[in-house]
Amino acid sequence: MTITMSKSLLKIACLMSLLVCGARAEERPPNVVFLFADDLGYGDLACYGHPYAKTPALDKLATEGTRFTQSYAGGQTCSPSRTAIMTGRTWWRFSKSIGWNGFGERVTVTELLNNAGYATGHFGKWHIGPQPYGGQRLSGVYGIDEYDRCGPTDIYKQIIPEGRDAPIYDRAIEFIKENKDRPFYVNVWGFSTHAPVFAHPDHLAEFEGLEVDEDEFSEHMQIKFRNCEKYNGDINRAMQNYLADLYALDLSVKKILDAIDEMGLSDNTIVVFASDQGPADIKINDDVYNKPMEFKEHTKNMIGCAGPFRGGKHKLFEGGLRVPFIVRWPGKVKANTVDSESVFCGVDWLPTICKLAGVEAPTDIDGEDVSDMWLGAKKRARRKSLIWSGYPGPSIRERKWRYYKGKYGELLYDISKDPGETDNLIKQYPEVADRLRKKVAAWLKELPKLEPKPKKKKKKALPGLAGCFLLMPGEMWRGNSVERPPPACLVGE
């Protein structure tokens, strides 16, 4: 089966491009360390304006690199966001559920780099299939040399002195040490600050006595405070738990940054920190999924902050998609810089990383190469519009405009003047609305019809592989770049 180019030709092209770019030792392709938080809000870090957060390692990373303020997630929930990162295509391009089928024949960023000689690792959360759930995904999938969830299925629920993401960061450090003499790419995808957020006492102590002044937050955050009072009853305690979980994450970030520095790898290592989407709600609104959504005890402390933006996880408003994004690459990426003009998205990750690594990327993707934005070149508008589907309806970001059509009719906002999306300009700018409406309609026509999920089948345990399952007929997975029988054990989350 072919895509933009056959797998074999793609591998040859990648190797040739790597040889050209790395002909001299001093031009060795850069290493890439991708630190990915879960459900962390745009306004949750101190360097992004949170009045109480303690994130010294991430703040230091921002001073050593560039902090971007117009970075968007590839989707409003985990799977769409991570699909965009790995494939350069939006989740809605896939006719089969990613959770059940994975990426199929789509090439991934790890596969492209691995074919070009990179050591590749993925540690922590995955959440992009394929099913069935349970067990341990085998290394080698999607061009990933080493994969480790770094704990049991419920690792994200654990409360440990080092912080729940510490095992993930520790394993990533081991991988870096093992591969420091060759180019490497590593996803370090943690679980903080995904629900449940119940911090360890050692970290809670950092925020003992914290009292929240609600006036220090946007009008949109007031809605979350009222929900916190309704379902939790203690805004201060919720904030203390949430910030303590984030503080523990920051300690892990410090540990991996220190390790990179101590190994002398900083100058040739691109370190990126981002979040997969906006902060989760204490209770999801009933109208998001058109059914009653019950309050769950484990979400009582979900008081993450989207800064000045409206909405959060599960919603396409700015607060659900705008995420913190920090890039450090000494001597290449400008230090102590805030870029408030460049607009990019999770779908741009694959082509951008490939460009910086000297690897050819496929062309049939939704993303574009924004390496010039990362490197601080002359400011430019992005070439491709950003389009998503979900609540409250399909939406597009083009230059300064955000347009929606759905639950609330048509909405049009000038994000440059109205980041909180409070002033609907649909009547004032009919020509703009018409242009964006047509683009969204054309995009929707391109999307395939989503095939239904397969009925659940009872799996037979594979002897000697606790928690793994025997693949049933028709469940052959064909996403490996290596020509070999597919693994007998495939898992999701």
N, C-alpha and C positions, 0 to 999 in steps of 0.2 A: 504493500500500500504506500502511496506517495503523498507527501504534503507539499510544502514549497520546494523542497528538494529531498531526494531519497536519503535514508539514514546513512548509507555508506558514503555517498557524495558529501553529505553534511560533515561527517567525521573527517574526511580528507580535507575539506575546506577549512575546518576549524584548526586542524594540525598545521596546515600551510600558513594560515594567518598568524598562529602563535609563533611559528618559526621566524616569520618576518619580523614580528614585533619584539621577539625576544632573542634576536640574533646575538646581541651582546649581553654579557652577564648583568651589567648594570641596568639593562632594560627588561629585566625579568618582570612578567606581568604582575600587577598588584594582587595581594591577598585581599579577601573580602570577608568581613565579619559582620553579620547582620543580626542585631539585637532587636527582637520583636516582642513588644508587650501586648497584652491581651485586654481589650476593653479599656484602655487607658485614655482618658479624655485629653483634648487639646490643651486645656488649661490646668492640668494636674501637676505639672512640674514647676518648680520655683522659677526656672528661667523662662517659662511661658506665662508667668504672672500669678501663680497660686500664692495666696498670702500666708499659708501655713506649712506648705510642703517642705520637707527636708530632703533635697536631692543633690547633694554637693558633687557627686561623681558625674551625674548627667549635666549639671550646670558647668562643670569644668570641661566636659566634652564639648559643650556648646561654645565655650570661650576658645577652645583649641581648633574649632572648625566653624562651619556655617549652620545657623539655625534658620530653617525655612518656615514661613507662616502660611503658605498656600499649598500645602501638600494634602492630597486627597487619598482616601482608602479606595481600593478597588471595589468595595461593596460595603453594605451597612451591617453585615454579620460576618462571622468568622470564615465560613467556607468560600463565599464569593471573594472576599478580600485576599485570601491566601491563594486561591486559584489564579487571580490576576498576577500576583507576584511570581508564581512558578511558571506560568505559560505566556504572559503578555497578552492574554485574551480575557475578555469579561466572562464571568460565570454563565451569563445568559446565552453565550454562543454554543454551549454544550447541550445536546439533545437528551443526554442521559444524566441523571443525578450524579454529581461529582462524588457525593458521599457513598454511593453504591458502586460506581463504576470507575472512579478515578479519572484520569485525563485521556485514557485510551491511547491513541497514536500521537497525541500532541507532544512535541518535544518540550522539555523543561529547561530552565536556566541551569540547573545542576547537571543535566545531561549534556548540554552544550559545552560547559566548562570542563566537565569530566572527560569528554571526548578530546578536548584540547590539552589535556595533561594535568589539569587541576585535581588535587585531592579534594574530595567533597564530603561534607558531614552535615547531618541534621540532628539536632538534639532538642528534645522537648515536645511541645504540642505539634500535631499534624493537622487533623480535622479536614482532610480533603481526600478521604477514601483511599483505596476502595474498601467496601465492606467485605466480609462480615466483621463485626466488632470483636474485640478480645485478643489476647495474646500479644506477640511481639513481631512487628514488621521486620522482615529480613532486610539486611543491608544489600545494596545493589539495585534497588528499585529506583526508577527515574534518574539513574546515573549518580545515586548517592552512595558513596563508598561505605560510609558508616552511619547507621541510624540507631538512635537510642532514645526512648521516651524518658529514660532516667528515673524510672519508678513504676509503681503499679498503676492500674487504670485510674484509680482515685487519687493520684499523687497531688492533684490540684487542691484537694481538700485537706491535705496534711498541714499541720502547724508544727514547725520545727524551729529550733533556735537560730539556725543559719538563714531561715527564710525558705519558702516553698520552691523557689526557683534555683536555690543554691546547687542542688545536684546537677541541674541542667548546665549551669555555668561552669561547674567544676569539670564535667565531662567534656565540655567544649575546650577548656584550657588544656586538658590532656590531648585532645585531637590536635590542637595547634602545636603543642610541643612535639608531637610525633611527626608532624608534617612541616616543621618550620624551615626545612631546607628545600622546599619545593613550593610552587604556587598552591594556595589552598583557598577554598570557599567554604564557609560554615554558617548555617542557619542556627541561631540560638533563640528558639522560640519558647518563651516562658508562659506561665499561666497567670501571673499577676498582671492586672488587678481583676481578673475574672471572678465571678461569684463561685463559691462563697468566700467572703473576705472576713476572716477572723484571725487577727494577728497574734503572734507570740508575745507573751508578757514582756520579754526583753525589748521588743520593738515598741510595744505600747508605752513603755516607760518614757520614751522620747517625747511623747505627746500628752503626758499626764497633766491634767489641769487645763487643757486646751478648751477654750470657749469660743464658739463660732459667732462672729459678727456678720450677720446676713447681708448687711449693707456693703460688704466688701465683694459681693458677688453680683452677677448680672440678673436681670429680671427673669431670665429663663431658669436660672438656678433656684429661684424662689419656689417654683413648682415642685422641684425635687425636695426642697426643705419641707414643704407642706405634706408631701407624701411620706417623708421620713417621720414626721410627727404622727401621721395617721397610722402607719404600719409598724413603726419601730418605737417611737415615743421619745427617743433621745438623740437629737441631732449631734450633740457633742461627742457622744460615745461612737456613733457611726463614723464621724469624721476622724476620730482618733484611730479606729480600726483600719479605715481605708488608707490613711496616710502612713500608718505603721507598716502596712503591707507594701506600700510603695517605697518606703524607707528601706525595707529589707531587700527589695529589688535593686535599689541604688547601691547597696553594699556589694551585691553580686556583680554589678556593672563595674564598680571600682576594682574588684578582684581581677576581672578579665582584662581590663585596661592596664592595670599594673603588670600583669603577666606579659602582655604584648610589649610593653615598654621594656621590661626586664630582659626579654629575649632579643631586644634590638630590632624588632620588626615594625615599629611604629611608622617609620618613614615610607615603607612600601606596603602599608596595610590600610585599606579603606574600611573605616568603622562607621556603621550606620545604626542609628537608633530610631525606631518608629513604633507606632501602635497600629493594630489591625483595623480598628474603627473607633467610633466614639464611645463614651461611657454608657454603661447599662443603667436601666431604670430600677428603682426599688420595686416597682410593679409595672409590667408592660400594659399600656393602654389597650382596652378591649377592641378598639377599632383598628388597631394595627393589623391584626390577623382575623378580624371579623368574627370573633368569638370571645366569650368571657375568659379573661386571663386572671387566674387566682394569684393572690400574694403568696410567695413562698418564703419561708423563714430564712433560707440561706441567702436571700437577696437583701436582707434588712439593712446591710451596711453599704449598699451600692450608691455611694454619694459622690461619684466622680464628677469632675467639672469640665464642661465643654467650652469654658471661657465665655466669650461674648455671644456664642452661637446658639441657635435654637435646635432643640432635639438632642438625640443621642443614638445609641445602638438601636437597630431595627428600623431606623427612619432615615430617609434620604436628605433631610434638611442638613444644613451645614454642620451642626453639632454631631451628626451621625457619621459624617464622612471626613471632616477636616481633622487632621491628626498632627501631632508633633513629629518633626522629622529633622534629625541632626546628622550631619556628615563631617567626618574628620579624615583628612589625608594630608599630613604635613607637607608643606611645599607645593601642593597642588590645589587643595581646597582652601579658600581664604579663611584665616583664623579670626576669631572674635567678630564675626559678621552676622548680621541678620538680613536675610533676603525676604522681603515682603512683596516681591513682584512676580517671581517665577511660579508658574502653576504647573504642577505635575501630579501623577496619580500612580497607584500600585501597578497598573498595566504597563507603566514605563520602566519598571524595574529590570525586566529581562533585556530589552534592547540597550538600556543604559549600561548595565553591568557588562554585557557582551562587548560594547564599544570600548569601555575602559580596559577590558581584558584582551582586546585585539581579536575577538572571536566574532565570526559572522552570525547574525541573528536571522531568523526567518522573517519574511516580509508580510505574511498574512496574519498580522496581529493587530490588536487595537491600540497598543502602546507606541510610543515614539522615543527615540534616543534623546534624553535630556541631560547628557553628560556635560554639555556646555553650560547648563544652568548650575549644576553642581560645582563646576570649576570656576564659576564667577565670570563667565564671558559676558559680552554685551547683552543686555536684557532683550528678550524677544518674546513675542506671543507664541504659545504652543500652536502647532500646525493642526492637530486633531482635536475635535470637540470631545468632551468627556460626557458620557451618557450612562445612566444607571436605570434600573427598574426596581420598583418596590413601593413601599408606603411613603408618601401619600399618592404616588403615581409616578410614571416615567419622568425623569428629570435630566436636564442638560446644563452643563457649565460651558459657556463660550465667552471668552474675554471677561468682561465684568458682569455678565448676566447669568442668573440662575432662573430657569423656567421649569414649571411643573404642570402636569395635567392629570387630574385624577380626583381624589377624595374631596378636595375643596374647590373643584373647578380648575380654572387656569390661574397660575400664580407666576408673577414675574418680579424679580428683585435685582436691584443694582447692588451687587455684593461690595463694590468698592466704597459705597456710601452707607450701605445698610447691611452690615455683616450679620446682624441679628434677624434679618428677614421679617421685618415688621410692617413695611410699607409696600403693598402690592401695586405695581405700576402697569398692570395689564392693560388698563384703559388709556394710559398716557402714551404708551409706546406700542401701538398696534402693529407697526411694520416689524419691529423686533420680535414680537410675540409670534407673528405669522411665520417669519423665517425659522425660528427655533421650533415651532410646532411641526413644520414640514420636515425638519431634520430628525426629530424624534420619531415621527410617523415612518419615515424611510428606514430608520434603524430598526424599529419594531418589525417591519416587514422582512428584514434580513434574518431575524432570529428563527431558529428551528422550533418545532413543536416539542415540548418536553415529554419524553416517554415516561409512562408510569413506572414506579419502583417495582421491582420483582417481589412476588410474595415470599415471605420469610420461609426458609427451609431449615429443618432440623439438621444440624451438622454433627458429623461423627468426629470425636476427638482423635487426633493423630497420635499414635503411641509415642511416648517419649518427648512430646512437645506440648507441655501443659498450657492450656489457654489458646492453642492454635486450632485451626479447623481444616478439615479436608475440603478442598474445593469441589463443588457439585458440578455436574455436566452443564456446559454453557457458560461457566464462570472463568474461562481461561482469560488471563490478563496478558496483554501484548504491548505494554508500555516500555519494556526494557530496551535499552540501546544495545545491549550485549545479546548476541544470537545464542540463546540457550533456552531450555525448557523454563516456563514460568515458575516462580516459586510456589510451593505447595501451601504456604501460609501467608495470607494477606489480611491486614487488619486496618481499621480506621480508628475512630475514637468515639 
